[in-house]
Amino acid sequence: MHSSVSEKTPGSFAVVACADARMLPAACCALRSVHQNLTAVKARLFLLAIDVDENQVVDIENFARHHSISIELLRDTSPKAEGASLGRWSRATLARLYLDLNLPSTIERLLYIDADAIAVSGLDSLFNVDLKGKPLGAVDDYLMPFSAKIERRQEKIGMRRGARYFNAGILLFDWQQCLRHGLIKQARETFEAQPEIFEAHDQDVLNIAFEDNWQVLDPRWNAQTGILPFIKEPGIRHFTGRKKPWQATVPWPHRKMKAYYSNLLQDTRWASFCQPSSRLSEMGGLVSYCFTRLTTRSKATKVRHYFAGATEQARPSPQPLSGQPAI
């Protein structure tokens, strides 16, 4: 009989975010949000830092101390890829492809979270999700409702037509299976062999490595910007797209999240990470949002229809923990 995840030892669970110096504040906020939303499950928090200096290491330590959490800093020790592999994409962008070379091999379940994502309600049930023997749990990418687009992507990268394609911003790994079968290594080697063909860089090659070998999770565990309006109870909000909550111009659905980042960073050296928004930019965001909703109704209908039935798993109805940002 297999024990449930919550019965395993604390060292069995881990969460990892990856960031270079530019995204350190966001990555630390992501880790802190996960910690805040775990109760029965105890997980180690790892930050894979790319090209950071000693002053930035001190900033990470101060942030962790200020919020009474423990962040284990990992320096990227993986071999440097040569040639075209890094010609187009930065090391930080490709960090997911080197997790197997940097994280402890004793981890059972590993939650990867993008630096531009925030947990907003309880996560214990995510760590207890039944992966049905698969090495990975993930959420369908926003592109999935648009068959022509996803088929072009799959044809270009060599995936089977009709396969499901996940978004790599939130990934729940059965880490032992991943290591045993060399799945991260396989994705890395696929990328390094032909980096120029992968428009979505490591997301594409991770989909190739785990093709037909991953468990679909409820969309609430990776509420990407495009599907957020159709997710009733987001568990993790993922700010996909170019505009982020900490920038001066904030997408209207994410406007309340700026205060969340500001509050976490206000007493740190990263306080200026959140750029002030003018009333004019806020109104512009509202106008842009309304215009988009009016002009893309058929597109929104496809997204709503698809993600309403994107998983066979029952959807829990969690209540946000105290102190969570308004959603």
N, C-alpha and C positions, 0 to 999 in steps of 0.2 A: 504494500500500500504506500502510495506517495503522500508525504506530509504536505499540508498546505504551505503556501509561501510564508504566511505570518508565523508559522511554527518553526521556521528555520532560524539559524543563529543570525544575529545582527550583521555579522560580516558577510553574509550571503547576499545582501542587497546593496546596490550602489546606484548613484545618480551621477551622470557626468555631463558637463557643458564644456565647450571648447571656445577659445577666444584669443585673438591677438590683443595688442595694447588698446586699439581703438574700441573694442567691444567688451573690455573687461567689466565696466560697470553693469552693462546689461546682463552679462553672463552670471555675475555674482547675484544680481537681483533674481534671476531665474532659479538659481540654486536655493536661495533663501525662500522663495515662494514654494518650492517643493517641500523643503523642510517644514515650513509652517503648516502644510496641508497633510502631513503624515502624523498619525497618532499611534495605532497599534504596530505599524511597521516602522522599524528603525533602519535607516539606510545611511551609508557613508556618502559624503558629498565630495566629488572630485572636480577639479578644474584643470583641464589640459590647456596650459598657457603656451602660446606661440610667440617667440621672440619678445619676451618681456624683460625689462631690466630690474635691478634690485629695488629701485624706488617704487615700481609698480607692484612688486612682491609685497612690500610694506603696505601699500594701499589695500591689497587683497586681505592681508592679515588684519588690518585695522577695521575693514568692513565686517569681517567675520566676528571679530571681538565685539564690535559695536552692536551686532545683532545676535550675539550669544549663540553662534553656530560654529561648527568646525568644518572648514574647507581644506581639503587635502590637495595641495598644489602639485601638479605633475608637469615637469619640464619635458617638452617634446624631445625624446631621445632617438626617434626613428631615423633611419638613413635618409639623407636628402635625395629626393628624386631628381634625376637629371633631364635636361632637354625640354621637350615640349610639355611635359607633365606640369611644370610650373610656369610655363611661358604665358598661359592664359589665366590660370587660376592660382590664387595665393595659397600658401600652406595652411592658413587658417580655414579657408574654404574647403579644403580637402581633409580636414582633421579627422573626420569620421572614418576615413580609410586607414587610419593608423592606430585606432583604438586598441587593437589586439597587441600592438607593440608597446603600449604605454600603461595599460591597466593591469591590476593584479589578476592572476589566473584563478584565484579562489572564489571569485564572485559567481553567484548562481543566477540572479536576475539583475540586469543592468538597464536602467532607464536613461536613454540619451535624450537631452532636451536642447533645442537650439537656443542660442543666446537671445533671440528675439521672440521668446515665448515666456508666458507666466502662468503658473498654476493658480487657479482661482477657487477651487473647492477640493474637498477631501480626495486623497489619492490612494488610500489603503486598498480600495477595491480594484484599482488598476494593477497594483502589484500582485493581487490575488487572481487576476484573470486567467482562465484556463486557455492556454495556448494550443491545446489539443495535440501535443507532441511536436509542434512546429518550433523552429529556432527563433522566430521573430513574430512580434505582434505590431501592427501598424495600421494607419488610417488611409483610406483611399485619397489620392491626390485630387485636388480641385478640378483637374482636367478630365477626370473619368466620365462625367456626364456627356462629354463632347467626343463622340466616337471617332469622328474624322480626325480630330487633333491627336487623340491618344494613339490611334492606329498609325498615323504618320510618325509619331515619336517612336513607337515600338518597331516599326519597320526600319527606321534609321539606325537604331541601336542593336537590332538583332533579336528582339524579344518575340515571343509567340504572339501572333495576332489574337486578340480576345483575352489575353492574360490581364489580371488586375495589376494596377500600377500604384504604388503607395507614395505618400509624401514622407520624406526622410527627416522632417523637423522634430518629430517625436517618435522614438523607436524603443520598444520594450524587447530586450534580447534575453533568450535563454543562453546565457553567456558560455556555459559549458559546451552546449551543442555547437555554438559558433566557433569556439576554439578547436573543438575536436574535429570538425569537418573543414576547418580553414576557410570559412565563408567570407570573413573580412579580407583575408589575404587574397582570395579569389577576386573579389571586387577591386581591390587595389591593383592587382596585376592586369586586370581587364582595362582599367583606366590608363595605366602607364603604357600599355601596348598601343592604344589609339586614342589619345586624349582629345584630339580635335573633333571627334564625331559626337561627343557627349555634351549636348546643349545644357543639360541640367547637372553636369559634372558628376559628383559622387552619388547623387540621387539616382541617376541613370544606372550606374554600374552596381549599386546595391540592389536595385530592382532586378538586374540580370542575375546576380549571385543568388538571390532568394526567390527567383521566379517559381511560382506555383508551390512555394514552400514557406508561406507565412500566413498567420492568422489575422483575419480582418477584425479590427477593433471598432468599437462604437466611435462615431465621428466626434463625440464630445471630448475625446482624449487628444484631439488635435484639431481644434476649431480654427481652421485657417480663415483668413480674412474673407474670402469669397463665400464660405459656407456658414460663417458665424451667424447671420440673420436667421438661419434655419435650425440652429442648435438651441434647444430649450434650456439645457443645464450644462453649459460648458464646464469641463474639468480643467483643461489647459487651453488658453488662448494663444494662438500663434499668429504673429503679426507679419504675414507674408506680404510681399510687395515692397516697393522702394520706400514708402513713407512709414515711419515708425512713431510710436507714441511720444518718444522723447525729443522728437524734432520740432521745429517751429511750426511747420504745417502738418497737422495731424489728421488722418482720415476720420471722418465723423463718427463711425462706430467705435473708434478707440479713444475718443476725446477724454473720457474719464480716467483712462489708464495713465495719463501723464502725471496726475497727482500721486498715483501709486509709486511711480519711479521717483518722483521728487521727494516724497516722504522717506523713502528708503535711503536716499543719497544725500539728504540735506545736511547732515552733520559729518560728512566725509569730504575728502579732497575731490570727490567726483560730483560735487553739488552742481557744477556748471554743465554737466552732461545733458541735463534736461534744458532745452532751449525754450525761452518764453514764447508764448503764442499771443499774437495781437487779436483784438476783437475782429478786425477785418479778416484775418486769416481764418478765424473760427467761422465767420459767416460764409466765407468762400468755401470752406469745407462742407458746410451744410448745403449750400447751393449745388456744389459738385455732386454730393451724395444723392440729393433729390433728383437731379438731372439724370444721373446714372440709373437710378431705380426706374425712372419713367421710360428711358430709352432702351433698357435691356430686360424688359419683362419676360420675353420668351426664354432668354438665357437663364434668368432667375428661376423660372418655372422648371427648367431642366435640372438645375442644381437642387432645388427643393425636392423634386420627385426622386432623384437619384439618392440623395443622402438620407431621405426619410426611410429608405429600405436598404441602406448600405451594409448592414451587419445582421447576422442571425442572432447575435447575443442579446439577451434582455437588457434593456436600458434601466439602470438604477435611477432613483430620484434623490440624489444627495442634497443635503443642505449646506450652503457655504459655511465654512468655519468662521468664528468671530474674528473681526479685524480684516476681513477680506475686502478687496476693492469692489465697488458697485459694478454690476454687470447688466 
